[in-house]
Amino acid sequence: MRMMIVDDSNIVRSRISRLIEDPRLSNFSLVGTASNGAEAIKLFTQTSPDMVTMDLTMPGIDGVECTEALMELNPDTRILVISALSDKATAINALKKGAQGFLYKPFSDEEIIDALLEISAE
Amino acid sequence: MSDLSKTDIEVFSHAIDQYFKQTTHEPALIEAAYLADNAQHAPPTYGFTGVINVSAKYAGAIYFSAPSAMMRHVLTSMKENNQCEENLLDAVGEIANTISGNARKHFGEHMEISVPEKIIGYPSALNKPSRDYPYIILIKWKHYAASLIVDIKKLQ
């Protein structure tokens, strides 16, 4: 499972990158990280990841618009939205645009590992 | 109604609690919560501050402020070894963003939130707060003091 991380926070990108080293995610590999929607779309076309973790609140192209753009490029991509926007309407909107899962910040290591495994198994 | 209710403010205390429990496995204590009188005392800030501006049916901003030593300790708890100034600023921004984003569950789509601004030193916007009396929540995590300043108001 080739994965791309999209988040405007360095420390969140770094944390998720480290978690991919967990033995339970041994079939995951990181193809790259992006700090905004425009960077993500460019990296996506260069690397064709199978899975993306997607922040929502980012400068420029936000996570919902970016999810929509990536799904147009490859509808088979699995997208896990990871966001602090914990209202139901935001989650439903992201899922309507093509995301397969939604994980609320703050998240524990276990929660994100479980979410990645669940989406990769679908 | 132009003011915030007790429940509105408790939402922020709960979001602080959740952030530190989930991310660092160490709870944060709410030491005090009060209304600041800007004319008498500037709201307490500490070195590094993350700011989230709100819009739509609300105006103002939410500030999370902490000293650099605390932010280094938070990063250590997250197993982040790169504790450069950029990452300390990133961390206060991310905490402000997470707390504000969680609070939006209570306020709903009527409260739009911005991407975080990250500031070293005293945030000049606090010299002209949106509220006459911003809400101050004093936080203790380990032995460090930090603050959350809720300077938002409902628009009529």
Interface residues (C-beta under 8 A of the other chain):
Chain A: D8 S9 N10 I11 V12 S14 R15 R18 T57 M58 P59 S83 A84 L85 S86 D87 K88 A89 T90 Y104 K105 P106 F107 S108
Chain B: Q18 Y19 Q22 T23 L75 M78 K79 E80 N82 E86 N87 D90 A91 G93 E94 N97 T98 I99 S100 G101 N102 R104 K105 G108 E109 I113 S114 V115
